[in-house]
Amino acid sequence: MSREPAFDRVAVALCRVEGSTNVGAACRAMKAMGIRRLVLAACPDHDETEVRTYALGAYDVYESAERFDDLGEALGGFSIAAGLTRRVGQRRKESAALPEFASRLAARLVVPAGDAEAPADSAALVFGNERDGLSDAELSLCDEAVRIGTSELFPSLNLSHAVQVACWELREAVLAASKPDGPERGRGAGRTAAPRSSIAREAARMADAMQAAGLYKLAGRSDAEAFLREVAARAALSETELERLSSLFTRLGAVGSLDRGPGR
């Protein structure tokens, strides 16, 4: 059976998804688009008979699913995670349209022709609970918020339909980026971006340095740390680049701390 390497680096992550029929249909939607990696985060046990009924020939996707107790742990090993959401609000992330996001992600997934050994990034498309989608806390664990364009007459999509649309859009973008005359590949493609676990660690170190310099007297640290984490993920910084950036923040924080002097 032929494989498509770019799609082997993509996973669909389902968070708190309850319906066995939805999970089965999502597996079918994924495999039809060449995506086989399923991540289940904070999901209950599903009825395997129902999953098999709706997955049909894609039940193997469910059988090999990776299971985690929480979403943060589930996303730790990916270069970038995108939360699919239609909800907006003052404290919600600004969302990107699905076609634009898919094009940018494809540029990071496609390995240059003739360079099969070149490293590339990995990505998780994150979907929330059937009733209320991704919570603010869950979306904050993602690097980007992505929206699927729908009519205001009825903007809500069934979970498995949303998975189908997102996977189809990404497939089209990857196939376009794979052509010799396709869109120019992005900055992060063709090399290994730091995993999100490393990004989270270094973002915390940078926030610590800024706090030591007295930048946060009352509040703002958590927002700044999240911003640093998201920017580093979207920029596809390598481990070396990430460590150098973190080192700069640490040194600046030390200087700021000295300038403030004792008791200030």
C-alpha positions as CSV (number, residue, x, y, z in Angstrom):
1,M,0.0,0.0,0.0
2,S,1.4,3.4,-1.0
3,R,2.3,5.9,1.7
4,E,2.4,9.7,1.5
5,P,5.2,10.8,3.9
6,A,3.9,14.3,4.5
7,F,0.6,12.9,5.9
8,D,2.5,10.6,8.2
9,R,3.6,13.7,10.1
10,V,0.0,14.9,10.6
11,A,-2.3,13.8,13.4
12,V,-5.9,14.5,14.3
13,A,-6.2,15.0,18.0
14,L,-9.7,14.6,19.5
15,C,-10.1,16.2,23.0
16,R,-13.0,15.1,25.3
17,V,-14.9,13.6,22.3
18,E,-17.6,11.3,23.6
19,G,-19.5,9.8,20.7
20,S,-18.3,6.5,19.4
21,T,-20.1,7.1,16.1
22,N,-18.3,10.5,15.7
23,V,-14.9,8.9,16.4
24,G,-15.5,6.1,13.9
25,A,-16.6,8.6,11.2
26,A,-13.6,10.8,12.0
27,C,-11.3,7.8,11.4
28,R,-12.9,7.2,8.0
29,A,-12.6,10.9,7.1
30,M,-8.9,10.9,8.1
31,K,-7.9,7.8,6.3
32,A,-9.7,8.9,3.1
33,M,-7.3,11.9,3.1
34,G,-4.2,9.9,3.8
35,I,-3.9,10.7,7.5
36,R,-3.6,7.7,9.8
37,R,-2.4,9.1,13.2
38,L,-5.2,9.6,15.8
39,V,-4.6,11.1,19.2
40,L,-7.3,10.8,21.9
41,A,-6.9,13.2,24.8
42,A,-9.1,13.1,27.9
43,C,-11.6,10.9,26.0
44,P,-13.9,8.4,27.6
45,D,-13.9,4.7,26.6
46,H,-15.7,4.3,23.3
47,D,-18.0,1.5,22.1
48,E,-15.7,-0.4,19.8
49,T,-18.6,-1.9,17.9
50,E,-20.0,1.5,17.1
51,V,-16.5,2.8,16.2
52,R,-15.9,-0.1,13.8
53,T,-19.4,0.3,12.2
54,Y,-18.8,3.9,11.3
55,A,-15.1,3.6,10.5
56,L,-15.5,0.8,8.1
57,G,-12.1,0.1,6.5
58,A,-10.5,2.7,8.7
59,Y,-10.9,0.9,12.0
60,D,-7.1,0.4,12.1
61,V,-6.8,4.1,12.7
62,Y,-8.7,3.8,16.0
63,E,-6.9,0.6,17.0
64,S,-3.5,2.3,16.7
65,A,-4.7,5.6,18.4
66,E,-2.5,7.2,21.0
67,R,-4.3,7.9,24.3
68,F,-3.5,10.6,26.8
69,D,-5.1,11.8,30.0
70,D,-4.8,15.5,29.1
71,L,-4.3,17.6,26.0
72,G,-1.1,19.2,27.0
73,E,0.7,15.9,27.3
74,A,-0.8,14.7,24.0
75,L,0.6,17.7,22.1
76,G,4.0,17.7,23.6
77,G,5.8,16.0,20.8
78,F,4.5,18.0,17.9
79,S,6.1,20.9,16.2
80,I,2.9,22.8,15.9
81,A,-0.7,22.3,17.1
82,A,-3.8,24.0,15.6
83,G,-7.1,24.2,17.4
84,L,-10.1,24.1,15.1
85,T,-12.8,26.4,16.5
86,R,-15.6,28.6,15.3
87,R,-16.0,30.5,18.7
88,V,-14.7,34.0,19.0
89,G,-14.4,36.3,22.0
90,Q,-12.3,39.0,23.6
91,R,-10.0,36.5,25.2
92,R,-10.0,33.9,22.4
93,K,-7.1,33.6,20.0
94,E,-7.4,35.4,16.7
95,S,-8.2,32.7,14.2
96,A,-6.8,32.0,10.7
97,A,-9.0,30.8,7.9
98,L,-8.5,27.1,7.1
99,P,-7.2,27.5,3.5
100,E,-4.5,30.1,4.5
101,F,-3.4,27.9,7.5
102,A,-3.3,24.8,5.4
103,S,-1.1,26.4,2.8
104,R,1.4,27.6,5.5
105,L,1.4,24.2,7.2
106,A,1.9,22.3,3.9
107,A,5.1,24.3,3.3
108,R,6.4,22.9,6.6
109,L,5.4,19.4,5.9
110,V,6.7,18.8,2.4
111,V,10.3,17.5,2.1
112,P,12.2,18.9,-0.9
113,A,12.3,16.6,-3.9
114,G,15.4,14.5,-4.1
115,D,16.1,15.0,-0.4
116,A,14.2,12.1,1.3
117,E,16.4,12.3,4.4
118,A,15.6,16.0,5.1
119,P,13.8,16.5,8.4
120,A,10.4,18.0,8.4
121,D,7.9,19.2,11.0
122,S,4.9,17.4,12.6
123,A,1.5,18.8,13.2
124,A,-1.7,18.1,15.2
125,L,-5.1,19.3,14.1
126,V,-7.0,19.6,17.4
127,F,-10.8,19.2,17.7
128,G,-12.9,19.6,20.9
129,N,-16.0,18.1,22.4
130,E,-19.0,17.7,20.2
131,R,-21.2,20.0,22.3
132,D,-18.9,22.9,23.3
133,G,-15.8,22.5,21.2
134,L,-12.4,23.5,22.6
135,S,-12.5,25.3,25.9
136,D,-10.4,28.5,26.3
137,A,-7.9,26.5,28.4
138,E,-7.6,23.8,25.7
139,L,-7.3,26.4,22.9
140,S,-4.5,28.1,24.9
141,L,-2.5,24.9,24.6
142,C,-2.6,25.2,20.8
143,D,-0.3,27.5,18.8
144,E,-2.9,28.6,16.4
145,A,-6.7,28.9,16.2
146,V,-8.2,27.9,12.8
147,R,-11.7,28.4,11.6
148,I,-13.7,26.7,8.9
149,G,-15.8,29.1,6.8
150,T,-19.5,28.3,7.3
151,S,-22.8,30.1,6.7
152,E,-24.3,32.2,9.5
153,L,-27.5,30.3,8.8
154,F,-26.1,27.3,10.6
155,P,-22.3,27.7,11.4
156,S,-21.9,24.6,13.5
157,L,-20.4,21.5,11.8
158,N,-20.7,17.9,13.0
159,L,-17.3,16.9,14.4
160,S,-16.6,14.2,11.8
161,H,-17.6,16.7,9.0
162,A,-15.2,19.2,10.4
163,V,-12.4,16.6,10.5
164,Q,-13.2,15.7,6.9
165,V,-13.1,19.4,5.7
166,A,-9.8,20.1,7.6
167,C,-8.1,17.0,6.3
168,W,-9.2,17.6,2.7
169,E,-8.0,21.2,2.8
170,L,-4.7,20.2,4.1
171,R,-4.4,17.4,1.5
172,E,-5.0,19.8,-1.3
173,A,-2.4,22.2,0.1
174,V,0.2,19.5,0.5
175,L,-0.3,18.1,-3.0
176,A,0.0,21.7,-4.4
177,A,3.2,22.3,-2.4
178,S,4.6,18.9,-3.6
179,K,4.6,20.0,-7.3
180,P,7.9,21.2,-8.7
181,D,6.2,24.5,-9.6
182,G,4.2,24.6,-6.4
183,P,4.1,27.4,-3.9
184,E,7.5,28.4,-2.3
185,R,8.1,26.4,0.8
186,G,8.1,28.1,4.2
187,R,11.0,29.0,6.4
188,G,10.6,26.0,8.7
189,A,10.4,23.3,6.1
190,G,13.2,20.9,5.4
191,R,14.6,21.0,8.9
192,T,13.5,19.9,12.3
193,A,11.5,22.4,14.4
194,A,11.8,22.1,18.2
195,P,9.0,20.0,19.7
196,R,6.3,21.8,21.7
197,S,7.6,20.3,25.0
198,S,10.9,22.1,24.4
199,I,9.2,25.3,23.4
200,A,7.1,25.3,26.5
201,R,10.2,24.8,28.7
202,E,12.1,27.6,27.1
203,A,9.1,30.0,27.0
204,A,8.8,29.5,30.7
205,R,12.5,30.3,31.1
206,M,12.2,33.5,29.1
207,A,9.2,34.5,31.2
208,D,11.2,33.8,34.3
209,A,13.9,36.1,33.1
210,M,11.5,38.9,32.3
211,Q,9.9,38.5,35.7
212,A,13.3,38.6,37.4
213,A,13.9,41.9,35.6
214,G,10.8,43.3,37.2
215,L,8.6,43.3,34.1
216,Y,5.6,41.8,35.9
217,K,4.7,43.5,39.1
218,L,1.1,42.4,39.2
219,A,0.1,40.4,36.1
220,G,0.9,39.7,32.5
221,R,3.4,36.9,32.8
222,S,1.0,34.1,31.7
223,D,-0.1,36.0,28.6
224,A,3.6,36.8,27.7
225,E,4.6,33.2,28.2
226,A,1.8,32.0,25.9
227,F,2.7,34.6,23.3
228,L,6.4,33.5,23.3
229,R,5.3,29.8,23.0
230,E,3.0,30.4,20.1
231,V,5.5,32.6,18.2
232,A,8.3,30.1,18.6
233,A,6.1,27.3,17.3
234,R,4.8,29.3,14.3
235,A,8.3,30.4,13.4
236,A,9.5,26.7,13.5
237,L,12.5,27.5,15.6
238,S,15.0,24.7,15.8
239,E,16.2,23.4,19.2
240,T,19.5,25.4,18.8
241,E,17.7,28.6,17.8
242,L,15.3,28.2,20.7
243,E,18.1,27.8,23.2
244,R,20.0,30.8,21.9
245,L,16.9,33.0,22.1
246,S,16.2,31.7,25.6
247,S,19.8,32.4,26.6
248,L,19.5,36.0,25.4
249,F,16.4,36.5,27.5
250,T,18.2,35.0,30.5
251,R,21.1,37.3,30.1
252,L,18.9,40.4,29.6
253,G,16.9,39.4,32.7
254,A,20.1,39.1,34.7
255,V,21.2,42.6,33.6
256,G,17.8,44.1,34.4
257,S,17.9,42.5,37.8
258,L,21.2,44.1,38.6
259,D,20.1,47.5,37.3
260,R,17.2,47.4,39.7
261,G,19.5,46.9,42.6
262,P,18.5,45.5,46.0
263,G,15.3,46.7,47.5
264,R,13.9,48.3,44.4
